[in-house]
Amino acid sequence: MKPKLGAPPSAARTGVFVGMGAIAMSFAAYTSAMMVRRESAPDWHHVQVPSILYVNTLLLLASSVALESGRRHIGDDYEVGPHARSRLLLALALGIAFLVGQVLAWRQLAQQGLFLATNPSSSFFYVFTAAHGLHLLGGLVALAYMLRQVSVAVGPGTSGALSAVAWYWHFMDALWLYLLGVLTLWL
C-alpha cells in the first residue's frame, strides 16, 4: 500500500532524514577539518589506502541491492515470503562482512606502522572509517530488528519502518562512496 499524495511522512522516515542530515553535516565538518589541516602543516604524509577498501565497497553496494530487493519483495498486502527474508538476511550478512573488512583494513595499516597517532593523515583515515563504521553498525542493528519484525508480522507500520531503514542504508552507501573518494584523493 503506497502512501497517498499529500499524506504526512511517517515518523520513522522523518527521524531517519533528520539523522542523515546530522550525519552528513558531521562528515562535512570532518572533511573541512582535514582539508584545513592538510594545507596548513608540513607533517602531512600521504596514506596509501588499503586495497581491501575496494572489496568492502562492493560488499556494501551488494548489501544495499539485497536490502532493496528484499524490501520490494514485500507485497502490497504486506505478505513476506522466503525471498524477502533471505534477501534481508543477505543484506545483514554483507553489512557485517563490510565491517569485518574495515577491521582488516585497519590491520593492514597497522602492519605498515600507521596508527591513529602516527601522523595527521592516518588519524583522519581512522576517524573517517571509524565514524562511518559506527553509523553503519547502527544501521545493522536497525536492519536486524526489521528482519525480526518481518519474521513476526508485517503491516503498514513495519513496511514504513523498513523503508526508512532502507533509506538510511542507501545513505550509508553514498556516504561511503564519498569517503572512499576523499580517502583516495586527499589522504
Secondary structure, DSSP 8 states (H G I E B T S, - for coil): ----TT----HHHHHHHHHHHHHHHHHHHHHHHHHHHHHH-TT-------THHHHHHHHHHHHHHHHHHHHHTS-TT----HHHHHHHHHHHHHHHHHHHHHHHHHHHHHHTT--TTT-HHHHHHHHHHHHHHHHHHHHHHHHHHHHHHHHH---HHHHHHHHHHHHHHHHHHHHHHHHHHHHHHH-
